[in-house]
Amino acid sequence: MIDTARVAVALQGLFEGLGLASFVKTSGSKGLQVYVPLNVEDVDFAATHQTFSKAVAELFEQNEPERVVSRQTRARRGGKVLIDWSQNDRNKTDRVRLLIARAAAAHGLHAAGLGGVRAALDKGDPALLTFEAPQVLERVAEQGDLFAPVLSLVQRLPDF
């Protein structure tokens, strides 16, 4: 899960460099989701799914083939971090959502946020990415809803 967190932070850096805000949350027990909200009506799924998300995943796979894969094929994964660009689908989401998942390992019981991911990395402790219901309520009371901007933030994908 620590490798997964490293890839999530690297993705966040890439998006930041492109002028895009992104939001990280845990996904079950084995992954993270990196959301890049767009919230614009003129974005189609071809741009987010087949073009942008796939290109980002393949770029990461080319740059770090020992750590990252961009295809679901189990034979290729072998403990690597899967950047699951296929999650950008008309039936699954209306925003760019790269799932960085299944390496071997928002609010709700899955919330982490980038701060939580970085804390887990700094301490080398994947347990910091796991939350129980009381912890989530405590975090929301202290920090507010860190995932709220995903519903309203308007951004555009860069031309490429």
ZALUMVEX-681530 format. One record per residue (C-alpha): residue in three letters; x, y negated, z; residue number from 1. Coordinates in Angstrom, 1 decimal. Example, Ala and Ser with C-alpha at 12.3 -4.5 7.8 and 13.67 -1.06 7.14 Angstrom:
REM ZALUMVEX-681530
+------+--------+--------+--------+-----+
: rest :     px :     py :     pz :  nr :
+------+--------+--------+--------+-----+
:  ALA :   12.3 :    4.5 :    7.8 :   1 :
:  SER :   13.7 :    1.1 :    7.1 :   2 :
+------+--------+--------+--------+-----+
END
This chain:
REM ZALUMVEX-681530
+------+--------+--------+--------+-----+
: rest :     px :     py :     pz :  nr :
+------+--------+--------+--------+-----+
:  MET :    0.0 :    0.0 :    0.0 :   1 :
:  ILE :    3.0 :   -2.3 :    0.5 :   2 :
:  ASP :    3.9 :   -2.0 :   -3.2 :   3 :
:  THR :    0.3 :   -2.8 :   -4.0 :   4 :
:  ALA :    0.5 :   -6.0 :   -1.9 :   5 :
:  ARG :    3.8 :   -7.0 :   -3.6 :   6 :
:  VAL :    2.1 :   -6.7 :   -7.0 :   7 :
:  ALA :   -0.9 :   -8.7 :   -5.8 :   8 :
:  VAL :    1.4 :  -11.5 :   -4.6 :   9 :
:  ALA :    3.3 :  -11.5 :   -7.9 :  10 :
:  LEU :    0.0 :  -11.7 :   -9.8 :  11 :
:  GLN :   -1.1 :  -14.6 :   -7.6 :  12 :
:  GLY :    2.1 :  -16.3 :   -8.5 :  13 :
:  LEU :    1.6 :  -15.7 :  -12.2 :  14 :
:  PHE :   -1.9 :  -17.1 :  -12.0 :  15 :
:  GLU :   -0.8 :  -20.1 :  -10.0 :  16 :
:  GLY :    1.8 :  -20.8 :  -12.7 :  17 :
:  LEU :   -1.0 :  -20.8 :  -15.2 :  18 :
:  GLY :   -2.9 :  -23.3 :  -13.1 :  19 :
:  LEU :   -5.5 :  -20.7 :  -11.9 :  20 :
:  ALA :   -6.5 :  -20.1 :   -8.4 :  21 :
:  SER :   -6.9 :  -16.5 :   -7.4 :  22 :
:  PHE :   -8.3 :  -14.7 :   -4.4 :  23 :
:  VAL :   -7.2 :  -11.4 :   -3.0 :  24 :
:  LYS :   -9.3 :   -8.9 :   -1.0 :  25 :
:  THR :   -8.8 :   -5.3 :    0.0 :  26 :
:  SER :  -10.7 :   -2.6 :   -1.9 :  27 :
:  GLY :  -11.5 :    0.4 :    0.2 :  28 :
:  SER :   -8.4 :    2.0 :    1.7 :  29 :
:  LYS :   -6.2 :    2.2 :   -1.3 :  30 :
:  GLY :   -6.2 :   -1.0 :   -3.2 :  31 :
:  LEU :   -6.6 :   -4.8 :   -3.5 :  32 :
:  GLN :   -8.7 :   -6.9 :   -5.8 :  33 :
:  VAL :   -7.4 :  -10.1 :   -7.3 :  34 :
:  TYR :  -10.2 :  -12.3 :   -8.4 :  35 :
:  VAL :   -9.7 :  -15.3 :  -10.8 :  36 :
:  PRO :  -13.1 :  -17.0 :  -10.8 :  37 :
:  LEU :  -14.1 :  -18.8 :  -14.0 :  38 :
:  ASN :  -17.7 :  -19.6 :  -13.5 :  39 :
:  VAL :  -18.1 :  -21.1 :  -16.9 :  40 :
:  GLU :  -20.8 :  -20.0 :  -19.3 :  41 :
:  ASP :  -18.8 :  -19.9 :  -22.5 :  42 :
:  VAL :  -16.4 :  -17.2 :  -21.4 :  43 :
:  ASP :  -17.1 :  -13.8 :  -22.9 :  44 :
:  PHE :  -16.0 :  -10.4 :  -21.8 :  45 :
:  ALA :  -13.8 :   -9.9 :  -24.8 :  46 :
:  ALA :  -11.6 :  -12.7 :  -23.5 :  47 :
:  THR :  -11.5 :  -11.5 :  -19.9 :  48 :
:  HIS :  -11.4 :   -7.8 :  -20.5 :  49 :
:  GLN :   -9.7 :   -6.9 :  -23.7 :  50 :
:  THR :   -7.5 :  -10.0 :  -24.0 :  51 :
:  PHE :   -6.5 :  -11.7 :  -20.8 :  52 :
:  SER :   -6.7 :   -9.0 :  -18.1 :  53 :
:  LYS :   -5.3 :   -6.3 :  -20.4 :  54 :
:  ALA :   -2.4 :   -8.6 :  -21.4 :  55 :
:  VAL :   -1.6 :   -9.4 :  -17.8 :  56 :
:  ALA :   -1.6 :   -5.7 :  -16.8 :  57 :
:  GLU :    0.6 :   -4.7 :  -19.7 :  58 :
:  LEU :    3.0 :   -7.6 :  -19.1 :  59 :
:  PHE :    3.5 :   -6.4 :  -15.5 :  60 :
:  GLU :    3.9 :   -2.8 :  -16.7 :  61 :
:  GLN :    6.6 :   -3.9 :  -19.2 :  62 :
:  ASN :    8.4 :   -5.9 :  -16.6 :  63 :
:  GLU :    8.2 :   -3.3 :  -13.8 :  64 :
:  PRO :    7.7 :    0.1 :  -15.4 :  65 :
:  GLU :    9.0 :    1.8 :  -12.3 :  66 :
:  ARG :    6.3 :    0.2 :  -10.1 :  67 :
:  VAL :    3.3 :   -0.7 :  -12.3 :  68 :
:  VAL :    1.0 :    1.1 :  -14.8 :  69 :
:  SER :   -1.8 :   -0.5 :  -16.8 :  70 :
:  ARG :   -3.7 :    2.7 :  -17.7 :  71 :
:  GLN :   -5.8 :    5.0 :  -15.6 :  72 :
:  THR :   -4.1 :    8.2 :  -16.8 :  73 :
:  ARG :   -3.2 :   10.2 :  -13.7 :  74 :
:  ALA :   -0.1 :   11.7 :  -15.3 :  75 :
:  ARG :    1.4 :    8.2 :  -15.9 :  76 :
:  ARG :    0.6 :    6.9 :  -12.4 :  77 :
:  GLY :    2.8 :    9.0 :  -10.2 :  78 :
:  GLY :    2.7 :    6.8 :   -7.1 :  79 :
:  LYS :    2.8 :    3.6 :   -9.1 :  80 :
:  VAL :    0.5 :    0.6 :   -8.7 :  81 :
:  LEU :   -2.3 :    0.6 :  -11.2 :  82 :
:  ILE :   -3.4 :   -2.8 :  -12.4 :  83 :
:  ASP :   -6.9 :   -1.8 :  -13.4 :  84 :
:  TRP :   -7.8 :   -4.4 :  -16.0 :  85 :
:  SER :  -10.8 :   -2.3 :  -17.1 :  86 :
:  GLN :  -12.8 :   -3.6 :  -14.2 :  87 :
:  ASN :  -13.6 :   -6.6 :  -16.2 :  88 :
:  ASP :  -16.7 :   -5.2 :  -17.8 :  89 :
:  ARG :  -20.1 :   -6.7 :  -18.6 :  90 :
:  ASN :  -21.7 :   -4.2 :  -16.2 :  91 :
:  LYS :  -19.2 :   -4.8 :  -13.3 :  92 :
:  THR :  -18.5 :   -8.5 :  -13.0 :  93 :
:  ASP :  -19.0 :  -12.0 :  -14.4 :  94 :
:  ARG :  -15.5 :  -13.2 :  -13.5 :  95 :
:  VAL :  -12.0 :  -12.1 :  -14.1 :  96 :
:  ARG :  -11.3 :   -9.3 :  -11.6 :  97 :
:  LEU :   -8.0 :   -7.4 :  -11.8 :  98 :
:  LEU :   -8.1 :   -4.5 :   -9.5 :  99 :
:  ILE :   -4.7 :   -3.6 :   -8.3 : 100 :
:  ALA :   -5.4 :   -0.3 :   -6.8 : 101 :
:  ARG :   -4.5 :    3.3 :   -6.0 : 102 :
:  ALA :   -0.7 :    3.0 :   -5.6 : 103 :
:  ALA :   -0.8 :    6.1 :   -3.4 : 104 :
:  ALA :   -2.1 :    4.4 :   -1.2 : 105 :
:  ALA :  -13.9 :  -11.5 :    0.5 : 106 :
:  HIS :  -15.4 :  -10.9 :    3.7 : 107 :
:  GLY :  -16.9 :   -7.7 :    4.7 : 108 :
:  LEU :  -14.9 :   -4.8 :    6.1 : 109 :
:  HIS :  -12.6 :   -5.1 :    3.1 : 110 :
:  ALA :  -11.5 :   -8.7 :    3.5 : 111 :
:  ALA :   -7.8 :   -9.6 :    3.5 : 112 :
:  GLY :   -7.1 :  -12.8 :    1.7 : 113 :
:  LEU :   -3.6 :  -13.7 :    0.4 : 114 :
:  GLY :   -2.5 :  -14.7 :    3.9 : 115 :
:  GLY :   -3.3 :  -11.3 :    5.2 : 116 :
:  VAL :   -1.5 :   -9.7 :    2.3 : 117 :
:  ARG :    1.6 :  -11.8 :    2.8 : 118 :
:  ALA :    1.6 :  -11.0 :    6.6 : 119 :
:  ALA :    1.5 :   -7.3 :    5.7 : 120 :
:  LEU :    4.4 :   -7.7 :    3.4 : 121 :
:  ASP :    6.4 :   -9.8 :    5.8 : 122 :
:  LYS :    6.0 :   -7.1 :    8.5 : 123 :
:  GLY :    6.1 :   -4.2 :    6.2 : 124 :
:  ASP :    2.9 :   -3.0 :    7.8 : 125 :
:  PRO :    0.0 :   -1.8 :    5.6 : 126 :
:  ALA :   -2.2 :   -1.5 :    8.7 : 127 :
:  LEU :   -2.5 :   -5.3 :    8.6 : 128 :
:  LEU :   -4.6 :   -4.9 :    5.5 : 129 :
:  THR :   -7.3 :   -2.9 :    7.3 : 130 :
:  PHE :  -10.1 :   -4.6 :    9.3 : 131 :
:  GLU :  -12.8 :   -3.4 :   11.6 : 132 :
:  ALA :  -16.1 :   -5.3 :   11.8 : 133 :
:  PRO :  -15.3 :   -7.3 :   15.0 : 134 :
:  GLN :  -12.0 :   -8.4 :   13.4 : 135 :
:  VAL :  -13.8 :   -9.6 :   10.3 : 136 :
:  LEU :  -16.3 :  -11.6 :   12.3 : 137 :
:  GLU :  -13.4 :  -13.1 :   14.3 : 138 :
:  ARG :  -11.6 :  -14.1 :   11.2 : 139 :
:  VAL :  -14.7 :  -15.7 :    9.7 : 140 :
:  ALA :  -15.2 :  -17.7 :   12.9 : 141 :
:  GLU :  -11.6 :  -18.9 :   12.9 : 142 :
:  GLN :  -10.9 :  -19.4 :    9.2 : 143 :
:  GLY :  -14.3 :  -19.7 :    7.5 : 144 :
:  ASP :  -15.3 :  -17.8 :    4.4 : 145 :
:  LEU :  -12.0 :  -17.6 :    2.5 : 146 :
:  PHE :  -13.7 :  -16.0 :   -0.4 : 147 :
:  ALA :  -16.5 :  -18.6 :   -0.9 : 148 :
:  PRO :  -14.7 :  -20.5 :   -3.7 : 149 :
:  VAL :  -15.0 :  -17.4 :   -6.0 : 150 :
:  LEU :  -18.7 :  -18.2 :   -6.4 : 151 :
:  SER :  -18.3 :  -21.8 :   -7.4 : 152 :
:  LEU :  -14.8 :  -22.6 :   -8.5 : 153 :
:  VAL :  -14.8 :  -23.6 :  -12.2 : 154 :
:  GLN :  -11.6 :  -22.7 :  -14.2 : 155 :
:  ARG :  -10.7 :  -21.9 :  -17.7 : 156 :
:  LEU :   -8.4 :  -19.2 :  -19.0 : 157 :
:  PRO :   -5.3 :  -20.6 :  -20.7 : 158 :
:  ASP :   -5.1 :  -20.4 :  -24.5 : 159 :
:  PHE :   -2.7 :  -17.7 :  -25.7 : 160 :
+------+--------+--------+--------+-----+
END
